Amino acid sequence: MERTRAERGGGDRWRSLAGVVAIVGSLVWMATPWVQTAVLGDRPYVASVFDVTSFGGWALMLVGLVGYHSAFRDEHGRVGRIGVGLTGIGMVLVALLELRSVAAFVGAGFRAVPATGDDPAGLVVTLGFVLGLGCTVVGAGVIGVALRRAGNATMTGALLLLSAPAVPLVLVVLRFLTVLPLPVGRLVVNTNAALLPLGIGWLALGRLVWMHSRRAGG
């Protein structure tokens, strides 16, 4: 009995930490492209120190996903599992692609590598990012549905996660209809503004995991 209680307490502490890690990771990941634009401008880079911080923030967010699954897997049923699966696939794919840039930065002696336009894998990498981010935002939306159905999240928190796929979809449609102003399009590309709902929703998710684990731990 005592061992079981101790194991449960250890699990609650781990999940609580995972919630905090998710919050920190979200902040780092959201801030990175804005800081990069302020420091390096609009010139494209194959790799820079900001790829390292972006990868670090994304990896911390992935830890938060594991914490969410550990905390709520018994409550969210099939919908929650689908959301975790989609999000996990997407986040792992994006992390692997970001590791490519980190490796290039390290290989260049920790110096920024400007883009030259001759990357033979450029199209494949772009499609990989689109697929990975697509799975991530759709999965986040499904997690929002699972949280709301189980009554674990406020309407605001659920809507933030549900907006993760909605905002990029609206922007894609506007771009397809050629009604998206060019300055707005550049802002979206340079700063990942379309993914801010995902980052903010992940802040809410991290806070929820932290609070749930604190309550479970007494």
C-alpha positions as CSV (number, residue, x, y, z in Angstrom):
1,M,0.0,0.0,0.0
2,E,2.7,2.5,1.0
3,R,4.7,1.6,-2.1
4,T,1.6,2.1,-4.3
5,R,1.0,5.5,-2.7
6,A,4.6,6.5,-3.1
7,E,4.5,5.5,-6.8
8,R,1.3,7.4,-7.3
9,G,2.9,10.5,-5.6
10,G,5.9,10.2,-7.9
11,G,3.7,10.0,-10.9
12,D,1.8,13.1,-9.8
13,R,5.0,15.0,-9.3
14,W,6.2,14.0,-12.8
15,R,2.9,15.1,-14.4
16,S,3.0,18.4,-12.5
17,L,6.5,19.0,-13.8
18,A,5.4,18.1,-17.3
19,G,2.7,20.7,-17.1
20,V,5.3,23.4,-16.1
21,V,7.6,22.2,-18.9
22,A,4.8,22.5,-21.4
23,I,4.2,26.1,-20.4
24,V,7.9,27.0,-20.6
25,G,8.3,25.2,-23.9
26,S,5.3,27.0,-25.4
27,L,6.7,30.4,-24.4
28,V,10.1,29.6,-25.8
29,W,8.7,28.2,-29.1
30,M,6.3,31.1,-29.6
31,A,8.9,33.8,-28.9
32,T,11.7,32.3,-31.0
33,P,10.6,33.4,-34.6
34,W,9.7,36.9,-33.4
35,V,13.1,37.3,-31.8
36,Q,14.8,35.8,-34.8
37,T,13.1,38.3,-37.1
38,A,14.1,41.2,-34.8
39,V,17.8,40.0,-34.7
40,L,18.4,38.6,-38.2
41,G,15.7,40.3,-40.2
42,D,13.9,38.7,-43.2
43,R,17.0,37.0,-44.7
44,P,16.4,33.3,-44.8
45,Y,18.8,31.0,-42.9
46,V,19.3,27.2,-43.2
47,A,20.3,27.1,-39.6
48,S,21.0,29.5,-36.7
49,V,21.0,29.5,-32.9
50,F,17.2,30.2,-33.1
51,D,16.7,26.7,-34.6
52,V,18.2,25.4,-31.4
53,T,15.9,27.3,-29.2
54,S,12.9,26.5,-31.4
55,F,13.8,22.8,-31.2
56,G,14.2,23.1,-27.4
57,G,10.8,24.7,-27.0
58,W,9.1,22.2,-29.3
59,A,10.7,19.3,-27.4
60,L,9.5,20.7,-24.1
61,M,6.0,20.9,-25.6
62,L,6.2,17.3,-26.6
63,V,7.0,16.4,-22.9
64,G,3.8,18.3,-22.0
65,L,1.9,16.0,-24.4
66,V,3.2,12.9,-22.6
67,G,2.2,14.5,-19.3
68,Y,-1.3,15.2,-20.7
69,H,-1.7,11.6,-21.8
70,S,-0.5,10.3,-18.5
71,A,-2.8,12.5,-16.6
72,F,-6.0,12.1,-18.6
73,R,-5.8,8.8,-20.5
74,D,-8.4,7.2,-18.3
75,E,-10.9,10.0,-18.7
76,H,-10.8,10.9,-22.4
77,G,-11.3,7.6,-24.1
78,R,-11.0,7.1,-27.8
79,V,-11.2,10.8,-28.7
80,G,-8.4,11.7,-26.4
81,R,-6.2,8.8,-27.7
82,I,-6.8,9.9,-31.3
83,G,-5.8,13.5,-30.4
84,V,-2.7,12.3,-28.6
85,G,-1.7,10.0,-31.5
86,L,-2.2,12.6,-34.2
87,T,-0.4,15.3,-32.2
88,G,2.4,13.0,-31.2
89,I,3.1,11.9,-34.8
90,G,3.1,15.5,-35.9
91,M,5.3,16.8,-33.1
92,V,7.9,14.0,-33.5
93,L,8.1,14.6,-37.3
94,V,8.6,18.3,-36.8
95,A,11.2,17.7,-34.1
96,L,13.2,15.4,-36.4
97,L,13.1,18.0,-39.2
98,E,14.2,20.7,-36.7
99,L,17.1,18.5,-35.6
100,R,18.3,18.7,-39.2
101,S,18.8,22.5,-38.8
102,V,20.3,22.1,-35.4
103,A,22.8,19.6,-36.8
104,A,23.7,22.1,-39.6
105,F,24.2,24.8,-37.1
106,V,26.5,22.7,-35.0
107,G,28.3,21.4,-38.1
108,A,29.0,25.0,-39.2
109,G,30.9,25.6,-35.9
110,F,27.9,27.2,-34.1
111,R,27.6,29.9,-36.8
112,A,24.4,30.9,-38.7
113,V,24.1,29.4,-42.2
114,P,22.4,31.6,-44.7
115,A,20.1,29.9,-47.2
116,T,21.5,29.7,-50.7
117,G,18.5,28.2,-52.4
118,D,20.3,25.0,-53.6
119,D,19.0,22.5,-50.9
120,P,18.1,19.4,-52.9
121,A,15.9,18.2,-50.0
122,G,14.1,21.6,-49.7
123,L,10.8,20.4,-51.1
124,V,10.7,17.2,-49.1
125,V,11.6,19.2,-45.9
126,T,8.8,21.7,-46.6
127,L,6.2,19.0,-47.2
128,G,7.4,17.3,-44.0
129,F,6.9,20.4,-42.0
130,V,3.4,20.9,-43.5
131,L,2.5,17.3,-42.8
132,G,3.9,17.5,-39.2
133,L,2.3,20.8,-38.3
134,G,-0.9,19.7,-39.9
135,C,-1.1,16.6,-37.8
136,T,-0.1,18.6,-34.7
137,V,-2.8,21.3,-35.1
138,V,-5.5,18.8,-36.0
139,G,-4.5,16.6,-33.0
140,A,-4.6,19.6,-30.7
141,G,-8.1,20.4,-31.9
142,V,-9.2,16.8,-31.1
143,I,-7.6,17.1,-27.7
144,G,-9.7,20.3,-27.2
145,V,-12.8,18.3,-28.0
146,A,-11.8,15.5,-25.6
147,L,-11.1,18.0,-22.8
148,R,-14.5,19.7,-23.3
149,R,-16.4,16.5,-23.5
150,A,-14.9,15.2,-20.3
151,G,-15.5,18.6,-18.6
152,N,-11.8,19.0,-17.7
153,A,-11.2,22.4,-19.4
154,T,-12.9,25.8,-19.4
155,M,-14.6,26.9,-22.5
156,T,-11.7,29.3,-23.1
157,G,-9.1,26.6,-22.8
158,A,-11.0,24.2,-25.1
159,L,-11.6,27.0,-27.7
160,L,-7.9,27.8,-27.7
161,L,-7.0,24.3,-28.7
162,L,-9.9,24.1,-31.2
163,S,-8.6,27.3,-32.9
164,A,-5.2,25.6,-33.4
165,P,-6.4,24.0,-36.7
166,A,-9.1,26.6,-37.5
167,V,-6.8,29.7,-37.8
168,P,-4.3,28.1,-40.3
169,L,-7.2,26.8,-42.3
170,V,-8.8,30.2,-42.6
171,L,-5.5,31.7,-43.7
172,V,-4.9,29.0,-46.3
173,V,-8.4,29.6,-47.7
174,L,-7.8,33.4,-47.8
175,R,-4.5,32.8,-49.6
176,F,-6.2,30.5,-52.0
177,L,-8.7,33.2,-52.7
178,T,-5.9,35.7,-53.1
179,V,-7.5,38.1,-50.6
180,L,-4.7,37.8,-48.0
181,P,-2.7,41.0,-48.0
182,L,1.0,40.5,-48.8
183,P,2.3,42.1,-45.6
184,V,0.1,39.8,-43.6
185,G,1.3,36.8,-45.6
186,R,4.9,37.8,-44.9
187,L,4.2,38.2,-41.2
188,V,2.6,34.7,-41.1
189,V,5.6,33.1,-42.8
190,N,8.3,35.0,-40.8
191,T,6.8,34.6,-37.4
192,N,4.5,31.6,-37.5
193,A,1.7,33.9,-36.4
194,A,-0.8,31.3,-37.7
195,L,0.4,28.9,-35.1
196,L,0.0,31.2,-32.1
197,P,-3.3,29.6,-31.2
198,L,-1.5,26.3,-30.9
199,G,1.2,27.8,-28.6
200,I,-1.4,29.6,-26.5
201,G,-3.6,26.6,-26.4
202,W,-0.6,24.6,-25.2
203,L,0.0,27.1,-22.4
204,A,-3.6,26.3,-21.3
205,L,-3.0,22.6,-21.6
206,G,0.2,22.8,-19.6
207,R,-1.6,24.7,-16.8
208,L,-4.4,22.2,-16.9
209,V,-2.0,19.2,-16.5
210,W,-0.2,21.0,-13.7
211,M,-3.4,21.8,-11.8
212,H,-4.8,18.3,-12.3
213,S,-1.6,16.7,-11.0
214,R,-1.5,19.1,-8.0
215,R,-5.0,18.2,-7.0
216,A,-4.4,14.5,-7.5
217,G,-1.3,14.7,-5.3
218,G,-3.3,16.4,-2.5
